[in-house]
Amino acid sequence: MKAFLIDYFRYANCAVEEDGNALAVTLTPELATHIGKPRLRLVFNPAHLTADAELVTPGSYLINRLYETLKNRGAKMAMTLPLRHVAAPVSDFDIRVSSALTSRIQEKETHETEALLTFRVTFHSNEKREELITIGVDMRGKIRRHAAFPYPIEALNLSESSRFPFTKTEAKAIYERCLQLAQEYAGDEARRNQQELARHFHRDALRLQGFYRQLIEEIPDLAINREYQTQQYQAEYERKAADELQKCQVQVFIEPVAFCAVNTPFQRYRFVVKNRAAFSAEFDAHLNLFSGQAVYPECPSCQNEMHAVGLCERGEHAVCETCLETCHVCGQQVCRACGISECAECGEFVCHDCAETCHLCGKTHCPTHLLGCRLCRKHFCRACSATCGECGKIVGNIHVIECDISHQPVCFDCLVTCPCCDKHVGRSHAKTCAFCGRQMCEECAFSCAECGQTFCVHHVRECDISGKMTCPRHSAVCASCGRHVSAKYLKKCDVCRTTVCVKCATRCSGCGHYFCEQHRDEMTVCAECGKRYCSLCGSGQDICAECLKRGQG
């Protein structure tokens, strides 16, 4: 603040003296009329305030009165700085051109225009704070924020007014670029202030909460209007908490103050470089003939000043040697901005024209360090490769799945998904169902005890008598008891030809034929030996023929 006022009063041709902690100012008649007094004694700390001194703070009466004098001055101005230095020889520049290049230098005196926009940024919260920021766009179009106006007051006094050099369209484009940077700065500052205010808000909110909780607890339990008083205290607490929260809201206002176009004299040194392959480029170095400062060319790759200069053969432009690398495949020198990077496997530099990209990890590799996937026909690196445990093919790792039995990687061509348990297995761990033809894992495959063929779990059943697995061709259901049994345990009734299991069938002791339960009742039982005989083999008596022979003998 003090430095700003010293510059202001000196620019206004006022006498300024520093008297210890105070600033003594003798005003011009014009300012004396505007301020209302011919002399000022200003201090910037309340501890230094005396009877004849005036305290200056952001937003104070004096600052606002001085700002009123600036409102309509310098809103749009253009100035031309004079020549104060002579052109220096090019050898004074710290620029070294690569030994592999030939160069020639062209010198010319020129003027370059820099645009400087000053914004007044006001932050409103529980207090008001203002800042003046200056944002410049230099002759190369580079934009940056200055801590203060980059030219001293002496420069303004030495300059001459000139015609504003920008058209309305150009000025609008410059203003919008600078305003965007000012908004970004203001947003960052507002967020920082918001965080600081939030800490204070939480502390004050806790204090208010404790205070009103104490008031509510002090209300007598037998008070007639206890509920009403509680509601009043609660509403009052919420209202004050909302007021504290409102104070934490940071509002930002950005106001353009000045648009200054500074026309500066320069000595331009144009370097034209060429290599043996007939690639050529040019770059400019400047000497500020007002300040005497050298302006070095900017590297288009890293945006730093160029001192050691090389030639990018791909973009045909000059870059600093730090950003220049040689492709070990084609031998061209290419800068990082135009596309050259290290191979992720061997670490050698390779330009983007020669490089290949792994379609899985996206890393850049030399062509010799990439493999071709036999499934998707795309390139991938060794780190993203996998070898199929079944066929031995090398494929991308997204095209393999681990076998749930062997735990080996298996490519999609060799993969079998079991329809029974949904496991993923390799072909060597899969079987084919002889009934439906589908493939399943070997854990879900069963061999028929009768024919020995392999079947899936859906087309094989356990025999209820032997406990062995049988296929549909060699098993059936007993018409009597409903058991699922294998073919060798099935019999046909000699009367009705019904299929029954051996558990439900009755065998004739004479002819050996089997009968179902329905026709078993027609068989006779020998009273002596208890054997059963069909109607054809029975003797017609209560005992069988064998028992009769034994009795007669």
C-alpha positions as CSV (number, residue, x, y, z in Angstrom):
1,M,0.0,0.0,0.0
2,K,2.8,2.4,0.9
3,A,4.7,1.7,-2.3
4,F,1.5,2.2,-4.3
5,L,0.9,5.7,-2.7
6,I,4.5,6.8,-3.3
7,D,4.2,5.9,-7.0
8,Y,0.8,7.5,-7.3
9,F,1.8,10.9,-5.7
10,R,5.1,11.1,-7.6
11,Y,3.3,10.4,-10.8
12,A,0.9,13.2,-9.9
13,N,3.9,15.5,-9.4
14,C,3.3,15.8,-5.6
15,A,6.2,16.3,-3.2
16,V,6.7,13.1,-1.2
17,E,8.9,12.6,1.9
18,E,9.3,9.6,4.2
19,D,9.3,10.8,7.8
20,G,10.0,7.7,9.9
21,N,6.9,5.6,9.8
22,A,4.9,8.3,8.2
23,L,4.6,9.6,4.7
24,A,4.5,13.4,4.2
25,V,2.8,14.6,1.0
26,T,2.4,18.1,-0.4
27,L,-0.5,17.9,-2.9
28,T,-0.8,19.8,-6.2
29,P,-3.6,22.4,-6.3
30,E,-5.8,20.0,-8.3
31,L,-5.5,17.2,-5.8
32,A,-5.7,19.5,-2.8
33,T,-9.1,20.7,-4.1
34,H,-10.2,17.1,-4.6
35,I,-9.0,15.8,-1.2
36,G,-9.9,19.0,0.7
37,K,-6.4,19.8,2.2
38,P,-3.1,20.8,0.8
39,R,-0.9,18.4,2.9
40,L,-1.2,14.9,4.1
41,R,0.6,12.9,6.8
42,L,-0.1,9.2,6.2
43,V,0.6,6.2,8.4
44,F,-0.1,2.6,7.7
45,N,-0.2,1.0,11.2
46,P,-2.6,2.0,14.0
47,A,0.3,2.0,16.4
48,H,1.9,4.9,14.6
49,L,-1.3,7.0,14.5
50,T,-1.0,10.6,15.8
51,A,-3.3,13.6,16.0
52,D,-2.0,15.1,12.7
53,A,-1.7,11.8,10.8
54,E,-4.3,9.8,8.8
55,L,-4.4,6.0,8.9
56,V,-4.5,4.4,5.4
57,T,-6.0,0.9,5.0
58,P,-7.6,-0.9,2.0
59,G,-11.0,0.6,1.4
60,S,-10.4,3.7,3.6
61,Y,-11.7,7.2,2.7
62,L,-8.4,8.4,1.2
63,I,-7.9,5.4,-1.0
64,N,-11.5,5.7,-2.4
65,R,-11.0,9.4,-3.1
66,L,-7.7,8.7,-4.9
67,Y,-9.3,5.9,-6.8
68,E,-12.0,8.4,-8.0
69,T,-9.2,10.4,-9.7
70,L,-8.1,7.3,-11.6
71,K,-11.5,6.0,-12.7
72,N,-11.5,7.8,-15.9
73,R,-7.7,8.0,-16.5
74,G,-5.8,5.3,-18.3
75,A,-8.8,3.1,-19.1
76,K,-7.3,2.6,-22.6
77,M,-3.9,4.0,-23.4
78,A,-0.9,3.4,-25.7
79,M,2.6,4.5,-25.2
80,T,5.9,4.2,-27.0
81,L,9.1,3.8,-25.0
82,P,12.2,5.6,-26.2
83,L,15.6,4.3,-27.3
84,R,18.0,4.2,-24.3
85,H,20.4,1.5,-25.5
86,V,22.3,0.9,-28.7
87,A,22.2,-2.5,-30.5
88,A,24.8,-5.0,-29.1
89,P,26.7,-7.4,-31.3
90,V,25.1,-10.9,-31.6
91,S,28.2,-12.4,-29.8
92,D,26.8,-10.8,-26.6
93,F,23.9,-13.3,-26.7
94,D,24.4,-16.6,-24.9
95,I,23.2,-18.7,-27.9
96,R,25.1,-21.7,-29.1
97,V,24.0,-23.3,-32.4
98,S,24.7,-27.1,-32.7
99,S,28.0,-27.9,-34.6
100,A,26.0,-30.0,-37.0
101,L,24.2,-26.9,-38.3
102,T,25.2,-24.0,-40.5
103,S,23.7,-20.6,-39.6
104,R,23.4,-17.0,-40.8
105,I,22.1,-14.0,-38.9
106,Q,19.9,-11.2,-40.0
107,E,19.7,-8.0,-37.8
108,K,16.8,-5.5,-37.9
109,E,15.5,-2.8,-35.6
110,T,11.8,-3.2,-34.9
111,H,9.1,-2.4,-32.5
112,E,7.0,-4.9,-30.6
113,T,3.8,-4.3,-28.7
114,E,2.9,-5.8,-25.3
115,A,-0.6,-5.6,-24.0
116,L,-1.0,-5.0,-20.2
117,L,-4.4,-5.2,-18.6
118,T,-4.9,-4.2,-15.0
119,F,-7.9,-5.6,-13.0
120,R,-9.4,-4.6,-9.7
121,V,-10.4,-7.7,-7.8
122,T,-12.7,-7.2,-4.8
123,F,-13.4,-10.0,-2.3
124,H,-16.5,-9.6,-0.1
125,S,-17.0,-11.8,3.0
126,N,-17.0,-10.7,6.6
127,E,-14.6,-8.0,5.4
128,K,-13.8,-6.3,2.1
129,R,-10.4,-6.8,0.5
130,E,-9.2,-5.4,-2.9
131,E,-6.3,-6.2,-5.1
132,L,-4.9,-4.8,-8.3
133,I,-3.4,-7.4,-10.6
134,T,-1.8,-6.9,-14.0
135,I,-1.8,-9.5,-16.7
136,G,0.3,-9.1,-19.8
137,V,0.4,-10.6,-23.3
138,D,3.9,-10.3,-24.7
139,M,5.1,-10.1,-28.3
140,R,5.1,-13.9,-28.6
141,G,1.5,-14.2,-27.4
142,K,2.6,-15.6,-24.0
143,I,0.3,-14.6,-21.2
144,R,1.4,-14.2,-17.5
145,R,0.4,-12.5,-14.3
146,H,2.7,-9.7,-13.0
147,A,3.1,-9.1,-9.3
148,A,3.0,-5.4,-10.2
149,F,3.0,-3.2,-13.2
150,P,6.2,-4.2,-15.0
151,Y,7.3,-0.7,-16.0
152,P,8.4,1.8,-13.3
153,I,7.0,5.3,-13.1
154,E,10.1,6.7,-14.8
155,A,9.3,4.7,-17.9
156,L,5.8,6.2,-18.1
157,N,7.3,9.7,-17.7
158,L,9.8,9.0,-20.5
159,S,7.2,7.4,-22.9
160,E,5.2,9.2,-25.6
161,S,1.5,8.7,-26.2
162,S,0.7,6.8,-29.4
163,R,-2.2,5.5,-31.4
164,F,-3.9,2.4,-29.9
165,P,-2.5,-0.4,-32.0
166,F,-5.2,-3.0,-31.7
167,T,-8.5,-3.4,-33.5
168,K,-11.7,-4.0,-31.6
169,T,-11.6,-7.7,-32.4
170,E,-7.9,-8.0,-31.4
171,A,-8.5,-6.0,-28.2
172,K,-11.5,-8.2,-27.3
173,A,-9.6,-11.4,-27.8
174,I,-6.7,-10.1,-25.6
175,Y,-9.1,-8.9,-22.9
176,E,-10.9,-12.3,-22.8
177,R,-7.6,-14.2,-22.4
178,C,-6.5,-11.9,-19.6
179,L,-9.9,-12.0,-17.9
180,Q,-9.8,-15.8,-17.9
181,L,-6.5,-15.8,-16.1
182,A,-7.7,-13.1,-13.7
183,Q,-10.8,-15.3,-12.9
184,E,-8.6,-18.3,-12.3
185,Y,-6.5,-16.3,-9.9
186,A,-9.5,-14.8,-8.1
187,G,-11.1,-18.3,-7.9
188,D,-8.0,-19.7,-6.2
189,E,-7.8,-16.8,-3.8
190,A,-11.6,-17.2,-3.0
191,R,-11.2,-20.9,-2.3
192,R,-8.3,-20.2,0.0
193,N,-10.3,-17.5,1.9
194,Q,-13.3,-19.8,2.0
195,Q,-11.3,-22.5,3.7
196,E,-9.9,-20.0,6.3
197,L,-13.4,-18.6,7.0
198,A,-14.8,-22.2,7.3
199,R,-12.5,-22.9,10.2
200,H,-13.7,-19.8,12.0
201,F,-17.3,-20.6,11.2
202,H,-17.0,-24.1,12.8
203,R,-15.5,-22.6,15.9
204,D,-18.1,-19.9,16.2
205,A,-21.0,-22.3,15.5
206,L,-19.8,-24.6,18.3
207,R,-19.6,-21.7,20.6
208,L,-23.2,-20.6,19.7
209,Q,-24.4,-24.1,20.0
210,G,-23.0,-24.5,23.5
211,F,-24.3,-21.1,24.6
212,Y,-27.9,-21.8,23.5
213,R,-27.8,-25.4,24.8
214,Q,-26.9,-23.9,28.2
215,L,-29.8,-21.4,28.0
216,I,-32.3,-24.2,27.2
217,E,-31.0,-26.3,30.1
218,E,-31.5,-23.4,32.5
219,I,-35.2,-23.2,31.7
220,P,-37.1,-24.7,34.8
221,D,-38.7,-28.1,34.1
222,L,-42.0,-26.9,35.6
223,A,-42.1,-23.7,33.6
224,I,-45.4,-23.2,31.9
225,N,-43.9,-21.9,28.6
226,R,-40.8,-24.2,28.7
227,E,-41.6,-25.6,25.2
228,Y,-42.2,-22.1,23.8
229,Q,-38.9,-20.7,25.2
230,T,-37.0,-23.7,23.9
231,Q,-38.4,-23.1,20.4
232,Q,-37.5,-19.4,20.6
233,Y,-33.9,-20.2,21.7
234,Q,-33.6,-22.8,18.9
235,A,-34.9,-20.4,16.3
236,E,-32.5,-17.7,17.5
237,Y,-29.6,-20.1,17.4
238,E,-30.4,-21.1,13.8
239,R,-30.8,-17.5,12.7
240,K,-27.4,-16.5,14.2
241,A,-25.7,-19.6,12.8
242,A,-27.1,-18.7,9.3
243,D,-25.7,-15.1,9.8
244,E,-22.3,-16.5,10.6
245,L,-22.5,-18.8,7.6
246,Q,-23.4,-15.9,5.3
247,K,-20.3,-14.1,6.4
248,C,-18.3,-17.1,5.2
249,Q,-19.5,-16.8,1.7
250,V,-16.8,-15.1,-0.4
251,Q,-18.1,-13.0,-3.3
252,V,-15.7,-11.9,-6.0
253,F,-16.0,-8.9,-8.3
254,I,-13.5,-8.3,-11.1
255,E,-13.4,-4.9,-12.7
256,P,-11.1,-3.9,-15.6
257,V,-9.1,-0.8,-14.7
258,A,-6.7,-0.2,-17.6
259,F,-5.7,-1.6,-20.9
260,C,-2.2,-0.4,-21.7
261,A,-0.4,-1.1,-25.0
262,V,3.3,-0.6,-24.7
263,N,5.3,-0.2,-27.9
264,T,8.9,-1.1,-27.2
265,P,11.9,-0.7,-29.5
266,F,13.9,-3.9,-30.1
267,Q,16.9,-5.1,-32.1
268,R,15.9,-8.3,-33.7
269,Y,18.5,-11.0,-34.5
270,R,17.1,-13.7,-36.8
271,F,19.0,-16.9,-36.9
272,V,18.5,-19.1,-40.0
273,V,19.9,-22.6,-39.4
274,K,20.3,-25.6,-41.8
275,N,21.6,-29.1,-41.4
276,R,23.2,-31.5,-43.9
277,A,19.8,-33.1,-44.8
278,A,18.7,-29.6,-46.1
279,F,16.2,-29.2,-43.2
280,S,16.1,-25.5,-42.2
281,A,14.4,-23.3,-39.6
282,E,14.7,-19.9,-38.1
283,F,14.3,-18.3,-34.7
284,D,14.5,-14.8,-33.3
285,A,16.4,-13.3,-30.4
286,H,15.7,-9.7,-29.3
287,L,17.4,-6.9,-27.4
288,N,15.1,-4.5,-25.6
289,L,16.5,-1.1,-26.6
290,F,14.7,0.6,-23.8
291,S,15.7,-1.6,-20.9
292,G,18.8,-3.2,-22.4
293,Q,17.4,-6.6,-21.5
294,A,18.1,-9.6,-23.8
295,V,15.0,-11.6,-24.8
296,Y,16.0,-15.1,-25.7
297,P,13.9,-17.3,-28.1
298,E,11.5,-19.7,-26.4
299,C,11.8,-23.4,-27.0
300,P,8.5,-24.6,-28.5
301,S,8.8,-27.9,-26.7
302,C,9.6,-27.0,-23.1
303,Q,8.8,-23.3,-23.2
304,N,12.2,-22.4,-21.7
305,E,14.7,-20.0,-23.0
306,M,16.9,-21.5,-25.7
307,H,20.7,-21.1,-25.3
308,A,21.9,-24.4,-26.9
309,V,20.0,-24.7,-30.2
310,G,19.3,-27.7,-32.4
311,L,17.0,-28.5,-35.3
312,C,14.0,-30.8,-35.1
313,E,13.9,-32.6,-38.5
314,R,10.3,-33.7,-38.2
315,G,8.7,-30.3,-37.4
316,E,11.6,-28.3,-39.1
317,H,11.9,-25.8,-36.3
318,A,14.6,-24.8,-33.8
319,V,14.5,-26.3,-30.3
320,C,16.8,-26.4,-27.3
321,E,19.2,-29.4,-27.4
322,T,17.8,-30.6,-24.1
323,C,14.5,-31.4,-25.9
324,L,16.2,-33.0,-28.9
325,E,16.7,-36.7,-29.2
326,T,17.9,-39.0,-32.0
327,C,15.6,-41.8,-33.2
328,H,17.7,-45.0,-33.1
329,V,15.6,-46.5,-35.9
330,C,15.6,-43.8,-38.6
331,G,18.4,-41.6,-37.2
332,Q,16.4,-38.4,-37.4
333,Q,16.7,-35.8,-34.6
334,V,13.2,-35.1,-33.3
335,C,12.0,-32.9,-30.4
336,R,9.7,-34.2,-27.7
337,A,6.8,-31.9,-28.8
338,C,6.9,-33.4,-32.3
339,G,6.9,-36.9,-31.0
340,I,9.8,-38.9,-29.7
341,S,9.8,-41.1,-26.6
342,E,11.7,-43.9,-25.0
343,C,10.9,-47.5,-25.8
344,A,9.3,-49.1,-22.7
345,E,11.5,-52.2,-23.1
346,C,15.0,-51.2,-24.3
347,G,14.9,-47.5,-23.2
348,E,16.1,-46.3,-26.6
349,F,14.5,-43.2,-28.2
350,V,12.2,-43.8,-31.1
351,C,10.2,-41.2,-33.0
352,H,6.5,-41.6,-33.4
353,D,6.8,-42.4,-37.1
354,C,8.9,-45.4,-36.3
355,A,7.3,-46.4,-33.0
356,E,4.5,-48.8,-32.4
357,T,2.0,-48.6,-29.5
358,C,0.9,-51.6,-27.5
359,H,-2.9,-51.6,-27.9
360,L,-3.2,-53.0,-24.3
361,C,-1.1,-50.8,-22.1
362,G,-0.6,-47.9,-24.6
363,K,3.1,-47.7,-24.1
364,T,5.5,-46.8,-26.9
365,H,7.9,-49.5,-28.2
366,C,10.3,-50.1,-31.0
367,P,8.8,-52.2,-33.8
368,T,11.2,-55.1,-33.0
369,H,9.9,-55.2,-29.4
370,L,6.2,-55.8,-30.2
371,L,4.4,-59.0,-30.9
372,G,1.4,-59.7,-33.1
373,C,-1.7,-61.3,-31.5
374,R,-2.9,-64.2,-33.5
375,L,-6.5,-63.7,-32.3
376,C,-7.1,-59.9,-32.8
377,R,-4.3,-59.2,-35.2
378,K,-3.0,-56.2,-33.2
379,H,0.4,-55.5,-31.7
380,F,1.2,-55.9,-28.0
381,C,4.3,-55.8,-25.9
382,R,6.0,-58.6,-24.0
383,A,4.7,-57.4,-20.7
384,C,1.1,-57.7,-22.0
385,S,1.7,-61.1,-23.6
386,A,0.6,-64.6,-22.4
387,T,1.4,-68.1,-23.7
388,C,-1.5,-70.5,-24.1
389,G,-0.9,-73.6,-21.9
390,E,-2.8,-75.7,-24.5
391,C,-1.5,-74.7,-28.0
392,G,1.5,-72.7,-27.0
393,K,0.5,-69.6,-29.0
394,I,1.6,-66.2,-27.7
395,V,-1.4,-63.8,-27.5
396,G,-2.4,-60.7,-25.7
397,N,-3.2,-61.2,-22.0
398,I,-6.8,-60.1,-22.5
399,H,-7.3,-63.1,-24.7
400,V,-6.5,-65.7,-22.1
401,I,-8.4,-67.1,-19.2
402,E,-7.0,-69.2,-16.4
403,C,-8.1,-72.8,-16.5
404,D,-10.1,-73.6,-13.4
405,I,-8.5,-77.1,-13.2
406,S,-4.9,-76.7,-14.2
407,H,-4.7,-72.9,-13.4
408,Q,-2.7,-72.4,-16.7
409,P,-3.5,-69.6,-19.1
410,V,-5.7,-70.8,-22.0
411,C,-6.4,-68.8,-25.2
412,F,-10.0,-68.4,-26.4
413,D,-9.4,-70.9,-29.2
414,C,-8.6,-73.6,-26.7
415,L,-11.1,-72.6,-24.1
416,V,-14.1,-74.7,-23.2
417,T,-16.9,-73.4,-20.9
418,C,-18.6,-76.2,-19.1
419,P,-22.4,-76.0,-19.5
420,C,-22.8,-77.9,-16.3
421,C,-20.8,-75.9,-13.8
422,D,-19.7,-72.8,-15.9
423,K,-16.0,-73.5,-15.3
424,H,-13.5,-72.4,-17.9
425,V,-11.1,-75.2,-18.8
426,G,-8.6,-76.0,-21.5
427,R,-9.3,-78.6,-24.2
428,S,-7.1,-81.2,-22.5
429,H,-9.4,-81.0,-19.4
430,A,-12.6,-81.2,-21.4
431,K,-14.7,-84.2,-22.5
432,T,-17.5,-84.6,-25.1
433,C,-20.9,-86.0,-24.2
434,A,-21.7,-89.0,-26.4
435,F,-25.4,-88.2,-26.1
436,C,-25.7,-84.4,-26.8
437,G,-22.3,-83.7,-28.3
438,R,-21.5,-80.8,-25.9
439,Q,-18.1,-80.4,-24.3
440,M,-17.8,-80.2,-20.5
441,C,-15.0,-80.2,-17.9
442,E,-13.6,-83.5,-16.8
443,E,-15.1,-83.0,-13.3
444,C,-18.6,-83.0,-14.8
445,A,-18.0,-86.0,-17.1
446,F,-19.0,-89.6,-16.2
447,S,-18.5,-92.9,-17.9
448,C,-21.4,-95.3,-18.4
449,A,-20.8,-98.5,-16.5
450,E,-22.4,-100.5,-19.3
451,C,-20.9,-99.1,-22.5
452,G,-17.9,-97.1,-21.1
453,Q,-18.7,-94.0,-23.1
454,T,-18.5,-90.4,-21.6
455,F,-21.6,-88.4,-20.8
456,C,-22.3,-85.1,-19.2
457,V,-24.1,-84.8,-15.9
458,H,-27.4,-84.1,-17.6
459,H,-27.4,-87.3,-19.6
460,V,-26.3,-89.9,-17.0
461,R,-28.0,-91.3,-14.0
462,E,-27.0,-93.3,-11.0
463,C,-28.4,-96.8,-10.8
464,D,-30.5,-97.2,-7.7
465,I,-29.5,-100.7,-7.3
466,S,-25.7,-100.8,-8.1
467,G,-24.9,-97.2,-7.5
468,K,-23.0,-96.9,-10.8
469,M,-23.6,-94.3,-13.5
470,T,-25.4,-95.3,-16.6
471,C,-26.3,-93.5,-19.8
472,P,-29.9,-93.1,-21.2
473,R,-29.3,-96.0,-23.7
474,H,-28.5,-98.4,-21.0
475,S,-30.9,-97.4,-18.2
476,A,-34.6,-97.3,-17.7
477,V,-37.3,-96.7,-15.1
478,C,-38.9,-99.6,-13.3
479,A,-42.7,-99.6,-14.1
480,S,-43.4,-100.9,-10.7
481,C,-41.3,-99.0,-8.2
482,G,-40.0,-96.1,-10.3
483,R,-36.4,-96.8,-9.7
484,H,-33.7,-95.7,-12.3
485,V,-31.7,-98.8,-12.9
486,S,-29.1,-100.0,-15.5
487,A,-30.1,-102.4,-18.3
488,K,-28.6,-105.5,-16.7
489,Y,-30.9,-105.1,-13.7
490,L,-34.1,-104.8,-15.8
491,K,-36.4,-107.7,-16.7
492,K,-39.5,-108.0,-18.8
493,C,-42.7,-109.7,-17.5
494,D,-43.3,-112.9,-19.6
495,V,-47.0,-112.2,-19.6
496,C,-47.4,-108.4,-20.2
497,R,-43.8,-107.6,-21.3
498,T,-43.6,-104.7,-18.8
499,T,-40.1,-103.7,-17.8
500,V,-39.4,-104.0,-14.1
501,C,-36.2,-104.1,-12.0
502,V,-34.9,-107.2,-10.5
503,K,-36.1,-106.0,-7.1
504,C,-39.7,-106.0,-8.3
505,A,-39.5,-109.0,-10.7
506,T,-40.3,-112.6,-9.6
507,R,-38.5,-115.5,-11.3
508,C,-40.2,-118.8,-12.1
509,S,-38.1,-121.6,-10.5
510,G,-39.1,-123.9,-13.4
511,C,-38.6,-122.0,-16.6
512,G,-36.6,-119.1,-15.3
513,H,-38.8,-116.4,-16.8
514,Y,-39.6,-113.2,-14.9
515,F,-43.0,-111.8,-13.9
516,C,-44.2,-108.4,-12.7
517,E,-45.9,-107.9,-9.4
518,Q,-49.3,-108.0,-11.1
519,H,-48.8,-111.4,-12.6
520,R,-46.8,-112.8,-9.7
521,D,-50.1,-113.5,-7.9
522,E,-51.0,-116.0,-10.6
523,M,-47.9,-118.1,-9.7
524,T,-48.1,-121.0,-7.2
525,V,-45.9,-121.5,-4.2
526,C,-44.6,-124.9,-3.2
527,A,-45.8,-125.7,0.4
528,E,-42.6,-127.8,0.9
529,C,-39.7,-125.7,-0.5
530,G,-41.4,-122.4,-0.9
531,K,-40.4,-121.9,-4.6
532,R,-42.6,-120.0,-7.0
533,Y,-43.7,-121.5,-10.3
534,C,-45.6,-120.0,-13.2
535,S,-48.9,-121.5,-14.4
536,L,-47.1,-123.5,-17.1
537,C,-44.5,-125.0,-14.7
538,G,-46.8,-125.7,-11.8
539,S,-47.9,-129.3,-11.0
540,G,-51.5,-128.3,-10.2
541,Q,-50.9,-129.4,-6.6
542,D,-49.7,-127.7,-3.5
543,I,-46.2,-129.0,-3.9
544,C,-43.9,-128.8,-6.8
545,A,-42.9,-131.7,-9.0
546,E,-39.4,-132.0,-7.4
547,C,-40.9,-132.3,-4.0
548,L,-43.3,-134.9,-5.2
549,K,-40.5,-137.0,-6.6
550,R,-38.6,-136.8,-3.4
551,G,-41.7,-137.8,-1.5
552,Q,-42.4,-140.9,-3.7
553,G,-38.8,-142.0,-3.5
